[in-house]
Amino acid sequence: MGRGQRYGIALSAFVAFAVGAVMTLSLLLGDNPALFGDQPGSAQLAGLLALPADVLLRLVTIVVALSILIGIANLLYVHVGRLARGKAYSAIVLASFGFTVYWYVMRPGDTSLLEAVQVPIESALAALLCLSLLHGGSRVLGKRADIWGLLFVAVVVLVLLASLPLAELAPIQAWRDWLMRVPVSAGARALLLGIALGTVVTGVRALLGQDRSFRG
Amino acid sequence: MDQTTLQVYTVLFVFATVVLVYTARYFQRRGKRRPQRRLAGMGRIAEWTSRSIEANRPLHLALGRTAVGEDKTAIALAEAEFFHHIIEGAQASDVAPIISASAGSSLPLAQDTLRRVWSSGDHLSRAQWYPPDLAYAAAVTAMMKEDDPAAHILAGSFGAELALMIDSADRRGQGSLAVSDRLDGQAVAYAMADEVLIGEELFAAAGCVSEDGRAQVDALVLDVWRALVIMGVGIALLLEVAKRMPWLNWALVASVSAILLVFALLIYRRH
């Protein structure tokens, strides 16, 4: 690794750390005059501290909005390459893309193409998804032949049965309600809590400039 | 809890995490390495990588809807780290892995992850963008036919559309490992994928597939926080139970807590 590259890595790590620190402090201290007590001018100070976060977040919003263009350019690039290798699907993708652009330029505001093509195709896919879920659900015990797989299937069957509008199934419906209220809710919270902890640890790594993106 | 208190707790939490990271690194540098916790399914990644190298078939790594620049940035970075180590293992293959994403802002991250390990080849066409949700699933299933990947590592933000992708991979005999930060996607992953990671395991996965010290330290810090949260929840539960049962006394609660803690430690060490 050359000296220039090393300086580049150090600079990018420093910029990441500086921006991360400014952003964190600005988000934590900004727009909360209560933090500075009843001093005169505390509202202005809180507003001033919130300014860097506001500016950076606006910048991020603009960049993220522009990133859709990167996606479209990538889609075209990939499919032109595939077409050159003789892949027929890519010709359909590129032709559809060109036709859609032409349609919206020539008939602005006309959503008939969306309604006639996109909506039916997505609905068909949603129906297929239902079948895929059913197919996958039927093979759970084949893939996870243990107590947890059995429990998974038992809960799915119970919830499905409880969804039936039959008076005879009222006790099962009470079980379903309890399941959703207590174990399912607890499990969901545990999952989200774990993800939140992971997010903080990864965030700290990025904040310290230790993420691989800043290490060259 | 008012906003000020919440902010103070947040600062303390972030600061404590920084201290934990540096403490763990200090001990690691002094050679005190703690064995990395094992995650189910990690062994299959090596098997799929070997298959990819032998058969000259790519691996498919999917980021899903995770986007850089939004609230899922940290998840995207953790995935990139995980994928980096998988790609490193597949370096001997003639075919570069494919990374797919449905957020345009994740494409530079995907290309950067490929470029870091794969010094030659066309990185622009190996990082692929597809529109989100069902359209993404449809495009990926088409890619499964065209590129015939050896396996799919679907680690990111997915909903129920994950079922279409895993089902298609299964029919083609392509392996799959899945994890999602969304509950519907996680349920589908558990039911249908060959191997599954659950929740925060996504963040610890990088440390499990590599010997990289930094990734292992992150996994260790995550373990410490996890243990502290479990202990906190357990203590809160015990206090609540004690409040409702006046015949309970502190000595009994403390004894039961100590026994449970010892059991938990024993189980943790065995795994």
Interface residues (C-beta under 8 A of the other chain):
Chain A: T24 L28 L29 N32 A34 L35 V60 V63 V64 S67 I68 L69 I70 G71 I72 N74 L75 Y77 V78 G81 R82 K87 Y89 E122 L125 A126 L128 L129 S132 L133 H135 G136 G137 R139 V140 K143 R144 F152 A188 A190 L191 L192 L193 G194 I195 L197 G198 T199 V200 V201 T202 G203 V204 R205 A206 L208 Q210 D211 R212 S213
Chain B: D2 Q3 T4 Q7 T10 V11 F13 V14 T17 V18 V21 A67 G69 E70 T73 A74 I75 L77 A78 A80 E81 H84 A103 G104 S105 L107 P108 L109 D112 R116 D122 L124 S125 A127 Q128 W129 Y130 P131 L134 A135 A137 A138 A142 E146 A160 E161 A163 L164 I166 D167 D181 L183 Q186 V188 Y190 A191 M192 D194 I198 G199 E200 E201 L202 F203 A204 R214 D218 V221 L222 W225 R226 V229
